[in-house]
Amino acid sequence: MEFEEALSVNRALVKVAKLYRAAQAGTLSELGLHPGQDVLLWHLGRQPDGMLISEIAGRLAVEQPTVTRSLSRLAGGGWFVRETVPGDRRAIRIRLTPKGEAAIPRIEAAWRGLAESATAGMGADQRAQLTALLEKVRANLLT
């Protein structure tokens, strides 16, 4: 790849990532959330019986201390409760409160709105192609 092409690709990826993150932050702030907190709550919303911190970490592909920090930041908002696990004093189950459960459809609507804004003017085939290309970029960066 020629340097000018590499520069163009790098510039486009950085610009899109920054703009998307800013749009995401603005949309989520209306819900009282920051980027990343929405994903954590959404995963909890898919498990009515709650999840262990280790399970959340696995779903998010992060370390347990990262989940603990995220939960600490969310703790004052009344989104979830912590419950001890019978038979394992060290394990903590996280379960959404009614407020947290009510946020899930709003989070999904925010995601839908962001996706629609980002892909405005694209047909279904172009959106599918964009998704495939971005997944290829992601896979390349993971190796």
N, CA, C and O atoms as a GROMACS GRO file, in nm:
protein
  572
    1MET      N    1   0.085  -0.117   0.000
    1MET     CA    2   0.000   0.000   0.000
    1MET      C    3   0.090   0.123   0.000
    1MET      O    4   0.185   0.133   0.077
    2GLU      N    5   0.057   0.214  -0.086
    2GLU     CA    6   0.132   0.341  -0.093
    2GLU      C    7   0.102   0.424   0.032
    2GLU      O    8  -0.004   0.411   0.094
    3PHE      N    9   0.197   0.511   0.067
    3PHE     CA   10   0.181   0.590   0.188
    3PHE      C   11   0.057   0.679   0.183
    3PHE      O   12  -0.014   0.690   0.283
    4GLU      N   13   0.028   0.741   0.073
    4GLU     CA   14  -0.089   0.830   0.062
    4GLU      C   15  -0.219   0.752   0.086
    4GLU      O   16  -0.312   0.802   0.150
    5GLU      N   17  -0.224   0.631   0.033
    5GLU     CA   18  -0.343   0.547   0.056
    5GLU      C   19  -0.353   0.509   0.204
    5GLU      O   20  -0.461   0.514   0.262
    6ALA      N   21  -0.240   0.472   0.264
    6ALA     CA   22  -0.238   0.438   0.406
    6ALA      C   23  -0.282   0.557   0.490
    6ALA      O   24  -0.359   0.542   0.585
    7LEU      N   25  -0.235   0.674   0.455
    7LEU     CA   26  -0.273   0.795   0.527
    7LEU      C   27  -0.423   0.819   0.515
    7LEU      O   28  -0.488   0.855   0.613
    8SER      N   29  -0.476   0.800   0.397
    8SER     CA   30  -0.619   0.819   0.373
    8SER      C   31  -0.703   0.720   0.454
    8SER      O   32  -0.804   0.758   0.514
    9VAL      N   33  -0.662   0.593   0.456
    9VAL     CA   34  -0.734   0.491   0.532
    9VAL      C   35  -0.729   0.522   0.681
    9VAL      O   36  -0.831   0.519   0.749
   10ASN      N   37  -0.610   0.553   0.731
   10ASN     CA   38  -0.596   0.586   0.873
   10ASN      C   39  -0.679   0.706   0.912
   10ASN      O   40  -0.747   0.705   1.015
   11ARG      N   41  -0.675   0.809   0.832
   11ARG     CA   42  -0.750   0.931   0.860
   11ARG      C   43  -0.900   0.902   0.864
   11ARG      O   44  -0.970   0.948   0.954
   12ALA      N   45  -0.950   0.826   0.768
   12ALA     CA   46  -1.093   0.795   0.762
   12ALA      C   47  -1.137   0.714   0.884
   12ALA      O   48  -1.241   0.742   0.943
   13LEU      N   49  -1.058   0.612   0.922
   13LEU     CA   50  -1.094   0.530   1.037
   13LEU      C   51  -1.095   0.612   1.166
   13LEU      O   52  -1.186   0.599   1.248
   14VAL      N   53  -0.996   0.696   1.185
   14VAL     CA   54  -0.989   0.778   1.306
   14VAL      C   55  -1.104   0.877   1.311
   14VAL      O   56  -1.167   0.894   1.416
   15LYS      N   57  -1.132   0.943   1.199
   15LYS     CA   58  -1.241   1.040   1.196
   15LYS      C   59  -1.376   0.975   1.227
   15LYS      O   60  -1.455   1.027   1.306
   16VAL      N   61  -1.402   0.862   1.164
   16VAL     CA   62  -1.529   0.793   1.186
   16VAL      C   63  -1.539   0.747   1.332
   16VAL      O   64  -1.644   0.764   1.395
   17ALA      N   65  -1.432   0.690   1.384
   17ALA     CA   66  -1.435   0.642   1.523
   17ALA      C   67  -1.463   0.758   1.620
   17ALA      O   68  -1.544   0.743   1.711
   18LYS      N   69  -1.398   0.871   1.600
   18LYS     CA   70  -1.420   0.986   1.688
   18LYS      C   71  -1.561   1.041   1.675
   18LYS      O   72  -1.626   1.071   1.775
   19LEU      N   73  -1.609   1.055   1.553
   19LEU     CA   74  -1.744   1.108   1.533
   19LEU      C   75  -1.850   1.014   1.588
   19LEU      O   76  -1.947   1.060   1.649
   20TYR      N   77  -1.833   0.885   1.568
   20TYR     CA   78  -1.930   0.790   1.620
   20TYR      C   79  -1.930   0.791   1.772
   20TYR      O   80  -2.036   0.791   1.835
   21ARG      N   81  -1.812   0.794   1.832
   21ARG     CA   82  -1.802   0.795   1.979
   21ARG      C   83  -1.869   0.921   2.035
   21ARG      O   84  -1.938   0.915   2.136
   22ALA      N   85  -1.848   1.034   1.970
   22ALA     CA   86  -1.910   1.159   2.016
   22ALA      C   87  -2.062   1.152   2.002
   22ALA      O   88  -2.135   1.195   2.093
   23ALA      N   89  -2.111   1.099   1.891
   23ALA     CA   90  -2.256   1.085   1.871
   23ALA      C   91  -2.314   0.988   1.974
   23ALA      O   92  -2.421   1.012   2.030
   24GLN      N   93  -2.242   0.881   1.999
   24GLN     CA   94  -2.285   0.782   2.097
   24GLN      C   95  -2.291   0.846   2.236
   24GLN      O   96  -2.389   0.826   2.309
   25ALA      N   97  -2.190   0.921   2.273
   25ALA     CA   98  -2.187   0.986   2.404
   25ALA      C   99  -2.303   1.083   2.420
   25ALA      O  100  -2.366   1.088   2.525
   26GLY      N  101  -2.332   1.160   2.315
   26GLY     CA  102  -2.443   1.254   2.320
   26GLY      C  103  -2.577   1.184   2.336
   26GLY      O  104  -2.660   1.226   2.416
   27THR      N  105  -2.597   1.079   2.260
   27THR     CA  106  -2.722   1.004   2.267
   27THR      C  107  -2.739   0.938   2.403
   27THR      O  108  -2.847   0.943   2.462
   28LEU      N  109  -2.634   0.875   2.453
   28LEU     CA  110  -2.643   0.805   2.580
   28LEU      C  111  -2.655   0.900   2.699
   28LEU      O  112  -2.712   0.864   2.802
   29SER      N  113  -2.601   1.020   2.685
   29SER     CA  114  -2.611   1.116   2.796
   29SER      C  115  -2.757   1.149   2.825
   29SER      O  116  -2.792   1.181   2.938
   30GLU      N  117  -2.842   1.142   2.722
   30GLU     CA  118  -2.985   1.166   2.742
   30GLU      C  119  -3.047   1.059   2.831
   30GLU      O  120  -3.151   1.082   2.892
   31LEU      N  121  -2.983   0.943   2.838
   31LEU     CA  122  -3.030   0.834   2.923
   31LEU      C  123  -2.957   0.832   3.058
   31LEU      O  124  -2.988   0.752   3.146
   32GLY      N  125  -2.861   0.923   3.074
   32GLY     CA  126  -2.782   0.925   3.196
   32GLY      C  127  -2.670   0.823   3.197
   32GLY      O  128  -2.625   0.781   3.303
   33LEU      N  129  -2.626   0.783   3.077
   33LEU     CA  130  -2.523   0.681   3.064
   33LEU      C  131  -2.404   0.732   2.983
   33LEU      O  132  -2.414   0.830   2.910
   34HIS      N  133  -2.293   0.662   2.998
   34HIS     CA  134  -2.173   0.687   2.919
   34HIS      C  135  -2.151   0.566   2.828
   34HIS      O  136  -2.199   0.456   2.858
   35PRO      N  137  -2.078   0.584   2.716
   35PRO     CA  138  -2.049   0.469   2.629
   35PRO      C  139  -1.985   0.356   2.708
   35PRO      O  140  -1.895   0.377   2.790
   36GLY      N  141  -2.031   0.237   2.682
   36GLY     CA  142  -1.984   0.117   2.752
   36GLY      C  143  -2.082   0.074   2.861
   36GLY      O  144  -2.108  -0.045   2.879
   37GLN      N  145  -2.137   0.172   2.932
   37GLN     CA  146  -2.235   0.139   3.035
   37GLN      C  147  -2.362   0.082   2.972
   37GLN      O  148  -2.426  -0.006   3.030
   38ASP      N  149  -2.395   0.131   2.854
   38ASP     CA  150  -2.514   0.080   2.784
   38ASP      C  151  -2.500  -0.067   2.751
   38ASP      O  152  -2.595  -0.143   2.767
   39VAL      N  153  -2.383  -0.108   2.707
   39VAL     CA  154  -2.361  -0.247   2.670
   39VAL      C  155  -2.369  -0.337   2.793
   39VAL      O  156  -2.428  -0.445   2.787
   40LEU      N  157  -2.310  -0.292   2.902
   40LEU     CA  158  -2.314  -0.368   3.025
   40LEU      C  159  -2.459  -0.388   3.071
   40LEU      O  160  -2.500  -0.499   3.102
   41LEU      N  161  -2.536  -0.280   3.075
   41LEU     CA  162  -2.676  -0.289   3.116
   41LEU      C  163  -2.756  -0.377   3.020
   41LEU      O  164  -2.840  -0.456   3.064
   42TRP      N  165  -2.730  -0.364   2.891
   42TRP     CA  166  -2.802  -0.442   2.791
   42TRP      C  167  -2.780  -0.592   2.813
   42TRP      O  168  -2.875  -0.671   2.807
   43HIS      N  169  -2.656  -0.630   2.839
   43HIS     CA  170  -2.628  -0.772   2.865
   43HIS      C  171  -2.699  -0.818   2.992
   43HIS      O  172  -2.752  -0.930   2.996
   44LEU      N  173  -2.700  -0.735   3.094
   44LEU     CA  174  -2.774  -0.770   3.215
   44LEU      C  175  -2.923  -0.786   3.185
   44LEU      O  176  -2.990  -0.873   3.241
   45GLY      N  177  -2.974  -0.701   3.098
   45GLY     CA  178  -3.115  -0.707   3.062
   45GLY      C  179  -3.154  -0.834   2.990
   45GLY      O  180  -3.272  -0.871   2.988
   46ARG      N  181  -3.057  -0.902   2.932
   46ARG     CA  182  -3.084  -1.027   2.860
   46ARG      C  183  -3.082  -1.147   2.955
   46ARG      O  184  -3.110  -1.260   2.914
   47GLN      N  185  -3.050  -1.122   3.082
   47GLN     CA  186  -3.042  -1.229   3.181
   47GLN      C  187  -3.130  -1.191   3.301
   47GLN      O  188  -3.080  -1.129   3.395
   48PRO      N  189  -3.256  -1.226   3.300
   48PRO     CA  190  -3.348  -1.183   3.406
   48PRO      C  191  -3.304  -1.226   3.546
   48PRO      O  192  -3.339  -1.162   3.645
   49ASP      N  193  -3.227  -1.336   3.555
   49ASP     CA  194  -3.181  -1.382   3.686
   49ASP      C  195  -3.050  -1.317   3.728
   49ASP      O  196  -2.995  -1.349   3.833
   50GLY      N  197  -3.001  -1.225   3.646
   50GLY     CA  198  -2.876  -1.157   3.677
   50GLY      C  199  -2.755  -1.233   3.628
   50GLY      O  200  -2.765  -1.341   3.569
   51MET      N  201  -2.640  -1.175   3.655
   51MET     CA  202  -2.514  -1.234   3.610
   51MET      C  203  -2.407  -1.213   3.716
   51MET      O  204  -2.408  -1.113   3.789
   52LEU      N  205  -2.315  -1.307   3.723
   52LEU     CA  206  -2.197  -1.289   3.807
   52LEU      C  207  -2.104  -1.191   3.738
   52LEU      O  208  -2.108  -1.176   3.616
   53ILE      N  209  -2.020  -1.126   3.815
   53ILE     CA  210  -1.925  -1.031   3.757
   53ILE      C  211  -1.835  -1.102   3.656
   53ILE      O  212  -1.802  -1.045   3.552
   54SER      N  213  -1.796  -1.225   3.685
   54SER     CA  214  -1.712  -1.301   3.591
   54SER      C  215  -1.786  -1.327   3.460
   54SER      O  216  -1.725  -1.326   3.354
   55GLU      N  217  -1.917  -1.351   3.467
   55GLU     CA  218  -1.996  -1.373   3.345
   55GLU      C  219  -2.006  -1.245   3.262
   55GLU      O  220  -1.996  -1.248   3.140
   56ILE      N  221  -2.025  -1.133   3.331
   56ILE     CA  222  -2.031  -1.005   3.260
   56ILE      C  223  -1.898  -0.979   3.190
   56ILE      O  224  -1.894  -0.939   3.073
   57ALA      N  225  -1.789  -1.002   3.261
   57ALA     CA  226  -1.656  -0.982   3.203
   57ALA      C  227  -1.637  -1.068   3.079
   57ALA      O  228  -1.582  -1.022   2.978
   58GLY      N  229  -1.682  -1.193   3.086
   58GLY     CA  230  -1.672  -1.281   2.970
   58GLY      C  231  -1.752  -1.230   2.851
   58GLY      O  232  -1.704  -1.233   2.738
   59ARG      N  233  -1.872  -1.184   2.876
   59ARG     CA  234  -1.957  -1.134   2.768
   59ARG      C  235  -1.898  -1.009   2.704
   59ARG      O  236  -1.906  -0.991   2.582
   60LEU      N  237  -1.838  -0.923   2.787
   60LEU     CA  238  -1.782  -0.798   2.736
   60LEU      C  239  -1.638  -0.812   2.686
   60LEU      O  240  -1.582  -0.719   2.629
   61ALA      N  241  -1.580  -0.930   2.710
   61ALA     CA  242  -1.441  -0.957   2.672
   61ALA      C  243  -1.346  -0.857   2.739
   61ALA      O  244  -1.257  -0.802   2.675
   62VAL      N  245  -1.368  -0.836   2.870
   62VAL     CA  246  -1.281  -0.750   2.950
   62VAL      C  247  -1.245  -0.825   3.078
   62VAL      O  248  -1.298  -0.933   3.104
   63GLU      N  249  -1.157  -0.767   3.156
   63GLU     CA  250  -1.118  -0.826   3.283
   63GLU      C  251  -1.220  -0.791   3.391
   63GLU      O  252  -1.291  -0.691   3.380
   64GLN      N  253  -1.227  -0.873   3.495
   64GLN     CA  254  -1.322  -0.850   3.603
   64GLN      C  255  -1.305  -0.714   3.671
   64GLN      O  256  -1.406  -0.651   3.705
   65PRO      N  257  -1.182  -0.665   3.694
   65PRO     CA  258  -1.169  -0.532   3.755
   65PRO      C  259  -1.232  -0.421   3.669
   65PRO      O  260  -1.279  -0.320   3.723
   66THR      N  261  -1.232  -0.439   3.538
   66THR     CA  262  -1.296  -0.340   3.450
   66THR      C  263  -1.445  -0.338   3.474
   66THR      O  264  -1.506  -0.231   3.479
   67VAL      N  265  -1.506  -0.455   3.490
   67VAL     CA  266  -1.649  -0.463   3.518
   67VAL      C  267  -1.678  -0.402   3.654
   67VAL      O  268  -1.775  -0.328   3.670
   68THR      N  269  -1.595  -0.432   3.752
   68THR     CA  270  -1.615  -0.377   3.886
   68THR      C  271  -1.610  -0.225   3.884
   68THR      O  272  -1.692  -0.160   3.949
   69ARG      N  273  -1.516  -0.167   3.810
   69ARG     CA  274  -1.508  -0.021   3.799
   69ARG      C  275  -1.631   0.035   3.730
   69ARG      O  276  -1.686   0.136   3.774
   70SER      N  277  -1.675  -0.029   3.624
   70SER     CA  278  -1.795   0.017   3.553
   70SER      C  279  -1.917   0.012   3.643
   70SER      O  280  -1.998   0.104   3.645
   71LEU      N  281  -1.930  -0.096   3.718
   71LEU     CA  282  -2.043  -0.108   3.810
   71LEU      C  283  -2.036  -0.001   3.919
   71LEU      O  284  -2.139   0.053   3.960
   72SER      N  285  -1.916   0.029   3.966
   72SER     CA  286  -1.901   0.134   4.067
   72SER      C  287  -1.948   0.268   4.014
   72SER      O  288  -2.010   0.346   4.087
   73ARG      N  289  -1.919   0.297   3.889
   73ARG     CA  290  -1.962   0.423   3.828
   73ARG      C  291  -2.114   0.427   3.810
   73ARG      O  292  -2.175   0.534   3.818
   74LEU      N  293  -2.174   0.312   3.788
   74LEU     CA  294  -2.319   0.304   3.769
   74LEU      C  295  -2.396   0.291   3.900
   74LEU      O  296  -2.518   0.311   3.903
   75ALA      N  297  -2.327   0.258   4.008
   75ALA     CA  298  -2.393   0.219   4.133
   75ALA      C  299  -2.492   0.322   4.186
   75ALA      O  300  -2.598   0.284   4.236
   76GLY      N  301  -2.461   0.448   4.178
   76GLY     CA  302  -2.548   0.550   4.234
   76GLY      C  303  -2.674   0.577   4.154
   76GLY      O  304  -2.763   0.647   4.201
   77GLY      N  305  -2.683   0.522   4.035
   77GLY     CA  306  -2.796   0.550   3.948
   77GLY      C  307  -2.919   0.463   3.969
   77GLY      O  308  -3.023   0.487   3.908
   78GLY      N  309  -2.909   0.363   4.055
   78GLY     CA  310  -3.023   0.275   4.080
   78GLY      C  311  -3.054   0.181   3.966
   78GLY      O  312  -3.168   0.136   3.952
   79TRP      N  313  -2.955   0.150   3.882
   79TRP     CA  314  -2.974   0.064   3.766
   79TRP      C  315  -2.979  -0.084   3.802
   79TRP      O  316  -3.045  -0.162   3.733
   80PHE      N  317  -2.911  -0.122   3.908
   80PHE     CA  318  -2.896  -0.264   3.942
   80PHE      C  319  -2.881  -0.279   4.093
   80PHE      O  320  -2.860  -0.183   4.166
   81VAL      N  321  -2.892  -0.404   4.137
   81VAL     CA  322  -2.864  -0.441   4.276
   81VAL      C  323  -2.758  -0.551   4.275
   81VAL      O  324  -2.745  -0.628   4.180
   82ARG      N  325  -2.683  -0.555   4.384
   82ARG     CA  326  -2.585  -0.661   4.405
   82ARG      C  327  -2.645  -0.760   4.503
   82ARG      O  328  -2.703  -0.722   4.605
   83GLU      N  329  -2.631  -0.888   4.472
   83GLU     CA  330  -2.682  -0.994   4.560
   83GLU      C  331  -2.572  -1.095   4.585
   83GLU      O  332  -2.496  -1.129   4.495
   84THR      N  333  -2.564  -1.143   4.708
   84THR     CA  334  -2.468  -1.249   4.737
   84THR      C  335  -2.519  -1.379   4.678
   84THR      O  336  -2.639  -1.398   4.659
   85VAL      N  337  -2.428  -1.468   4.649
   85VAL     CA  338  -2.461  -1.598   4.592
   85VAL      C  339  -2.454  -1.701   4.704
   85VAL      O  340  -2.349  -1.719   4.766
   86PRO      N  341  -2.564  -1.768   4.731
   86PRO     CA  342  -2.562  -1.870   4.838
   86PRO      C  343  -2.453  -1.974   4.811
   86PRO      O  344  -2.440  -2.025   4.700
   87GLY      N  345  -2.376  -2.002   4.914
   87GLY     CA  346  -2.271  -2.103   4.900
   87GLY      C  347  -2.138  -2.048   4.852
   87GLY      O  348  -2.038  -2.121   4.852
   88ASP      N  349  -2.133  -1.921   4.812
   88ASP     CA  350  -2.006  -1.861   4.766
   88ASP      C  351  -2.004  -1.716   4.810
   88ASP      O  352  -2.056  -1.628   4.740
   89ARG      N  353  -1.945  -1.691   4.925
   89ARG     CA  354  -1.945  -1.556   4.982
   89ARG      C  355  -1.873  -1.454   4.896
   89ARG      O  356  -1.901  -1.335   4.905
   90ARG      N  357  -1.781  -1.500   4.812
   90ARG     CA  358  -1.705  -1.406   4.729
   90ARG      C  359  -1.779  -1.367   4.602
   90ARG      O  360  -1.752  -1.260   4.546
   91ALA      N  361  -1.870  -1.449   4.555
   91ALA     CA  362  -1.940  -1.423   4.429
   91ALA      C  363  -2.054  -1.325   4.452
   91ALA      O  364  -2.127  -1.333   4.551
   92ILE      N  365  -2.068  -1.234   4.357
   92ILE     CA  366  -2.175  -1.134   4.361
   92ILE      C  367  -2.254  -1.144   4.231
   92ILE      O  368  -2.197  -1.142   4.122
   93ARG      N  369  -2.385  -1.154   4.245
   93ARG     CA  370  -2.474  -1.156   4.129
   93ARG      C  371  -2.527  -1.014   4.111
   93ARG      O  372  -2.568  -0.949   4.207
   94ILE      N  373  -2.526  -0.968   3.987
   94ILE     CA  374  -2.576  -0.835   3.953
   94ILE      C  375  -2.708  -0.855   3.880
   94ILE      O  376  -2.717  -0.930   3.782
   95ARG      N  377  -2.812  -0.787   3.929
   95ARG     CA  378  -2.946  -0.798   3.870
   95ARG      C  379  -3.000  -0.657   3.848
   95ARG      O  380  -2.986  -0.570   3.934
   96LEU      N  381  -3.063  -0.636   3.733
   96LEU     CA  382  -3.122  -0.506   3.704
   96LEU      C  383  -3.239  -0.477   3.797
   96LEU      O  384  -3.313  -0.567   3.836
   97THR      N  385  -3.254  -0.350   3.831
   97THR     CA  386  -3.372  -0.303   3.903
   97THR      C  387  -3.480  -0.272   3.799
   97THR      O  388  -3.452  -0.276   3.679
   98PRO      N  389  -3.601  -0.242   3.842
   98PRO     CA  390  -3.702  -0.199   3.744
   98PRO      C  391  -3.657  -0.080   3.660
   98PRO      O  392  -3.689  -0.071   3.542
   99LYS      N  393  -3.582   0.012   3.721
   99LYS     CA  394  -3.528   0.125   3.644
   99LYS      C  395  -3.433   0.076   3.535
   99LYS      O  396  -3.438   0.122   3.421
  100GLY      N  397  -3.346  -0.019   3.571
  100GLY     CA  398  -3.253  -0.076   3.473
  100GLY      C  399  -3.326  -0.150   3.362
  100GLY      O  400  -3.290  -0.137   3.245
  101GLU      N  401  -3.428  -0.226   3.399
  101GLU     CA  402  -3.506  -0.299   3.299
  101GLU      C  403  -3.576  -0.203   3.204
  101GLU      O  404  -3.584  -0.229   3.084
  102ALA      N  405  -3.627  -0.093   3.258
  102ALA     CA  406  -3.697   0.005   3.173
  102ALA      C  407  -3.601   0.075   3.078
  102ALA      O  408  -3.644   0.128   2.975
  103ALA      N  409  -3.473   0.076   3.110
  103ALA     CA  410  -3.374   0.143   3.024
  103ALA      C  411  -3.339   0.061   2.900
  103ALA      O  412  -3.293   0.117   2.800
  104ILE      N  413  -3.361  -0.070   2.904
  104ILE     CA  414  -3.317  -0.155   2.793
  104ILE      C  415  -3.383  -0.116   2.660
  104ILE      O  416  -3.310  -0.101   2.561
  105PRO      N  417  -3.514  -0.098   2.652
  105PRO     CA  418  -3.572  -0.055   2.524
  105PRO      C  419  -3.521   0.082   2.480
  105PRO      O  420  -3.510   0.109   2.360
  106ARG      N  421  -3.491   0.168   2.576
  106ARG     CA  422  -3.437   0.300   2.542
  106ARG      C  423  -3.294   0.290   2.488
  106ARG      O  424  -3.256   0.363   2.396
  107ILE      N  425  -3.217   0.199   2.544
  107ILE     CA  426  -3.081   0.175   2.494
  107ILE      C  427  -3.088   0.121   2.352
  107ILE      O  428  -3.014   0.166   2.264
  108GLU      N  429  -3.176   0.024   2.330
  108GLU     CA  430  -3.189  -0.033   2.195
  108GLU      C  431  -3.236   0.072   2.095
  108GLU      O  432  -3.190   0.073   1.981
  109ALA      N  433  -3.326   0.160   2.137
  109ALA     CA  434  -3.372   0.267   2.048
  109ALA      C  435  -3.257   0.363   2.018
  109ALA      O  436  -3.246   0.412   1.906
  110ALA      N  437  -3.173   0.390   2.117
  110ALA     CA  438  -3.058   0.478   2.095
  110ALA      C  439  -2.962   0.415   1.994
  110ALA      O  440  -2.912   0.483   1.904
  111TRP      N  441  -2.937   0.286   2.009
  111TRP     CA  442  -2.848   0.216   1.915
  111TRP      C  443  -2.906   0.219   1.774
  111TRP      O  444  -2.834   0.241   1.677
  112ARG      N  445  -3.036   0.197   1.765
  112ARG     CA  446  -3.102   0.199   1.633
  112ARG      C  447  -3.087   0.337   1.570
  112ARG      O  448  -3.055   0.350   1.452
  113GLY      N  449  -3.112   0.440   1.649
  113GLY     CA  450  -3.100   0.576   1.599
  113GLY      C  451  -2.958   0.609   1.554
  113GLY      O  452  -2.940   0.673   1.451
  114LEU      N  453  -2.859   0.566   1.630
  114LEU     CA  454  -2.720   0.589   1.591
  114LEU      C  455  -2.687   0.517   1.460
  114LEU      O  456  -2.623   0.574   1.372
  115ALA      N  457  -2.732   0.392   1.449
  115ALA     CA  458  -2.705   0.316   1.326
  115ALA      C  459  -2.774   0.380   1.206
  115ALA      O  460  -2.717   0.388   1.098
  116GLU      N  461  -2.897   0.425   1.226
  116GLU     CA  462  -2.971   0.489   1.117
  116GLU      C  463  -2.905   0.620   1.075
  116GLU      O  464  -2.895   0.650   0.956
  117SER      N  465  -2.859   0.698   1.173
  117SER     CA  466  -2.790   0.823   1.140
  117SER      C  467  -2.660   0.797   1.066
  117SER      O  468  -2.628   0.863   0.968
  118ALA      N  469  -2.584   0.700   1.116
  118ALA     CA  470  -2.453   0.670   1.056
  118ALA      C  471  -2.464   0.615   0.915
  118ALA      O  472  -2.373   0.633   0.834
  119THR      N  473  -2.574   0.547   0.885
  119THR     CA  474  -2.587   0.483   0.753
  119THR      C  475  -2.696   0.547   0.668
  119THR      O  476  -2.743   0.488   0.571
  120ALA      N  477  -2.734   0.668   0.704
  120ALA     CA  478  -2.838   0.738   0.626
  120ALA      C  479  -2.801   0.742   0.478
  120ALA      O  480  -2.686   0.771   0.443
  121GLY      N  481  -2.897   0.714   0.395
  121GLY     CA  482  -2.874   0.716   0.251
  121GLY      C  483  -2.818   0.587   0.195
  121GLY      O  484  -2.798   0.576   0.074
  122MET      N  485  -2.792   0.490   0.279
  122MET     CA  486  -2.741   0.362   0.232
  122MET      C  487  -2.855   0.263   0.224
  122MET      O  488  -2.946   0.263   0.307
  123GLY      N  489  -2.850   0.178   0.123
  123GLY     CA  490  -2.946   0.070   0.112
  123GLY      C  491  -2.904  -0.047   0.198
  123GLY      O  492  -2.794  -0.048   0.253
  124ALA      N  493  -2.992  -0.145   0.210
  124ALA     CA  494  -2.964  -0.262   0.292
  124ALA      C  495  -2.838  -0.334   0.246
  124ALA      O  496  -2.760  -0.382   0.329
  125ASP      N  497  -2.816  -0.341   0.115
  125ASP     CA  498  -2.696  -0.407   0.064
  125ASP      C  499  -2.570  -0.331   0.102
  125ASP      O  500  -2.468  -0.392   0.134
  126GLN      N  501  -2.577  -0.199   0.099
  126GLN     CA  502  -2.460  -0.119   0.138
  126GLN      C  503  -2.432  -0.130   0.288
  126GLN      O  504  -2.317  -0.135   0.330
  127ARG      N  505  -2.538  -0.135   0.368
  127ARG     CA  506  -2.520  -0.152   0.512
  127ARG      C  507  -2.457  -0.288   0.541
  127ARG      O  508  -2.369  -0.299   0.627
  128ALA      N  509  -2.501  -0.390   0.471
  128ALA     CA  510  -2.444  -0.524   0.489
  128ALA      C  511  -2.297  -0.526   0.448
  128ALA      O  512  -2.213  -0.586   0.516
  129GLN      N  513  -2.267  -0.460   0.338
  129GLN     CA  514  -2.127  -0.453   0.292
  129GLN      C  515  -2.042  -0.376   0.392
  129GLN      O  516  -1.930  -0.418   0.424
  130LEU      N  517  -2.093  -0.263   0.442
  130LEU     CA  518  -2.020  -0.185   0.541
  130LEU      C  519  -1.992  -0.269   0.665
  130LEU      O  520  -1.880  -0.270   0.716
  131THR      N  521  -2.092  -0.340   0.713
  131THR     CA  522  -2.074  -0.424   0.831
  131THR      C  523  -1.969  -0.531   0.806
  131THR      O  524  -1.883  -0.554   0.890
  132ALA      N  525  -1.975  -0.594   0.690
  132ALA     CA  526  -1.877  -0.698   0.657
  132ALA      C  527  -1.736  -0.640   0.651
  132ALA      O  528  -1.641  -0.701   0.700
  133LEU      N  529  -1.722  -0.523   0.592
  133LEU     CA  530  -1.590  -0.460   0.582
  133LEU      C  531  -1.537  -0.420   0.720
  133LEU      O  532  -1.419  -0.439   0.750
  134LEU      N  533  -1.624  -0.366   0.803
  134LEU     CA  534  -1.581  -0.328   0.938
  134LEU      C  535  -1.544  -0.451   1.021
  134LEU      O  536  -1.450  -0.446   1.101
  135GLU      N  537  -1.617  -0.561   1.003
  135GLU     CA  538  -1.582  -0.685   1.072
  135GLU      C  539  -1.447  -0.737   1.023
  135GLU      O  540  -1.370  -0.793   1.102
  136LYS      N  541  -1.418  -0.720   0.896
  136LYS     CA  542  -1.288  -0.760   0.842
  136LYS      C  543  -1.177  -0.674   0.903
  136LYS      O  544  -1.072  -0.727   0.940
  137VAL      N  545  -1.200  -0.543   0.914
  137VAL     CA  546  -1.103  -0.453   0.978
  137VAL      C  547  -1.080  -0.499   1.122
  137VAL      O  548  -0.966  -0.509   1.167
  138ARG      N  549  -1.188  -0.526   1.193
  138ARG     CA  550  -1.180  -0.571   1.333
  138ARG      C  551  -1.097  -0.699   1.343
  138ARG      O  552  -1.007  -0.708   1.426
  139ALA      N  553  -1.127  -0.797   1.258
  139ALA     CA  554  -1.054  -0.924   1.260
  139ALA      C  555  -0.905  -0.901   1.230
  139ALA      O  556  -0.820  -0.963   1.293
  140ASN      N  557  -0.876  -0.813   1.136
  140ASN     CA  558  -0.736  -0.782   1.103
  140ASN      C  559  -0.664  -0.721   1.222
  140ASN      O  560  -0.547  -0.751   1.247
  141LEU      N  561  -0.734  -0.635   1.296
  141LEU     CA  562  -0.671  -0.569   1.410
  141LEU      C  563  -0.655  -0.662   1.530
  141LEU      O  564  -0.570  -0.638   1.616
  142LEU      N  565  -0.734  -0.768   1.537
  142LEU     CA  566  -0.722  -0.864   1.647
  142LEU      C  567  -0.603  -0.957   1.630
  142LEU      O  568  -0.559  -1.019   1.727
  143THR      N  569  -0.551  -0.967   1.508
  143THR     CA  570  -0.439  -1.060   1.485
  143THR      C  571  -0.307  -0.993   1.502
  143THR      O  572  -0.203  -1.057   1.486
   0.00000   0.00000   0.00000
